[in-house]
Amino acid sequence: FDAQLAKQQEEAQLAKERPKPRNDYLDCYTGPKVKWEDTGLYKALVKSQDIEEELTKIRNLIRKRTDPGYDPDDEEDFKVAPVRKFDSKADYYKLLDVDDFAS
């Protein structure tokens, strides 16, 4: 008789008999199964993304007219290292002589 083997077998048997935790909401949900892409929220997000892209293009065209040297390149702009390291202790509003609540 091996006590450790008997204990392992008993724990395995108890684990089989022990009921699994249930998620009552998922178990009782009988509504239709809807794909994420078919939901109104997803469609609204896609539409807002399209609007954002269009507005960004318009903004870039306007900026290009006022500044001929302007050439937006978002991919490269985010990879460039900052000229100076950001100092979290500096009061940049005071440094630039700008009101904190200026718009």
C-alpha positions as CSV (number, residue, x, y, z in Angstrom):
1,F,0.0,0.0,0.0
2,D,1.5,3.3,-1.1
3,A,0.0,6.3,0.8
4,Q,1.1,8.9,-1.7
5,L,-0.3,7.0,-4.6
6,A,-3.6,6.5,-2.8
7,K,-3.8,10.2,-2.0
8,Q,-3.1,11.2,-5.6
9,Q,-5.8,8.7,-6.8
10,E,-8.3,10.1,-4.3
11,E,-7.6,13.7,-5.3
12,A,-8.0,12.8,-8.9
13,Q,-11.3,11.1,-8.2
14,L,-12.5,14.1,-6.2
15,A,-11.5,16.5,-8.9
16,K,-13.6,14.5,-11.4
17,E,-16.6,14.6,-9.1
18,R,-16.3,18.3,-8.2
19,P,-18.6,20.5,-10.2
20,K,-16.8,22.9,-12.5
21,P,-17.5,26.7,-11.8
22,R,-20.3,28.0,-14.0
23,N,-20.8,31.3,-15.7
24,D,-24.6,31.6,-15.3
25,Y,-24.8,34.4,-17.9
26,L,-23.1,32.4,-20.6
27,D,-24.9,29.2,-19.7
28,C,-28.3,30.8,-19.9
29,Y,-27.8,33.2,-22.9
30,T,-30.0,32.0,-25.7
31,G,-29.8,35.0,-27.9
32,P,-28.3,35.1,-31.4
33,K,-24.6,34.6,-31.8
34,V,-23.4,37.9,-33.5
35,K,-20.0,38.4,-35.1
36,W,-18.2,41.5,-33.8
37,E,-17.9,42.9,-37.4
38,D,-21.7,42.8,-37.7
39,T,-22.4,44.9,-34.6
40,G,-23.4,48.6,-34.8
41,L,-20.6,49.5,-32.4
42,Y,-18.0,48.1,-34.8
43,K,-19.5,49.8,-37.8
44,A,-19.6,53.1,-35.9
45,L,-15.9,52.7,-35.0
46,V,-15.0,52.0,-38.7
47,K,-17.0,55.0,-39.8
48,S,-15.3,57.3,-37.2
49,Q,-11.9,56.0,-38.3
50,D,-12.7,56.9,-41.9
51,I,-13.9,60.3,-40.9
52,E,-10.7,60.8,-38.9
53,E,-8.5,59.8,-41.8
54,E,-10.4,62.3,-44.1
55,L,-10.1,65.1,-41.6
56,T,-6.3,64.4,-41.2
57,K,-5.9,64.6,-45.0
58,I,-7.7,67.9,-45.1
59,R,-5.6,69.3,-42.2
60,N,-2.4,68.2,-43.9
61,L,-3.5,69.9,-47.2
62,I,-4.3,73.1,-45.4
63,R,-0.9,73.0,-43.6
64,K,0.9,72.3,-46.9
65,R,-0.6,75.4,-48.4
66,T,0.5,77.6,-45.5
67,D,3.9,75.9,-45.2
68,P,5.3,74.5,-48.5
69,G,8.1,72.8,-46.6
70,Y,5.7,70.7,-44.6
71,D,5.7,67.0,-45.5
72,P,3.8,64.8,-43.0
73,D,5.3,61.4,-42.5
74,D,3.7,59.8,-39.5
75,E,5.7,56.6,-39.7
76,E,9.1,58.4,-39.5
77,D,7.9,61.2,-37.1
78,F,7.2,58.8,-34.3
79,K,10.6,57.1,-34.7
80,V,12.7,60.2,-34.4
81,A,14.4,60.8,-31.1
82,P,13.5,64.0,-29.3
83,V,15.9,66.9,-29.6
84,R,16.0,67.4,-25.9
85,K,14.9,65.0,-23.1
86,F,11.6,65.9,-21.6
87,D,12.1,67.4,-18.1
88,S,9.0,66.5,-16.0
89,K,10.1,69.0,-13.3
90,A,10.2,72.0,-15.7
91,D,7.2,74.3,-15.9
92,Y,7.0,74.7,-19.7
93,Y,4.1,77.1,-19.5
94,K,6.2,79.5,-17.4
95,L,9.2,78.9,-19.7
96,L,7.2,79.7,-22.8
97,D,5.3,82.5,-21.0
98,V,1.9,80.9,-21.9
99,D,-1.1,80.9,-19.6
100,D,-1.9,77.4,-18.2
101,F,-5.4,77.6,-19.6
102,A,-4.7,79.2,-22.9
103,S,-6.2,77.6,-26.0
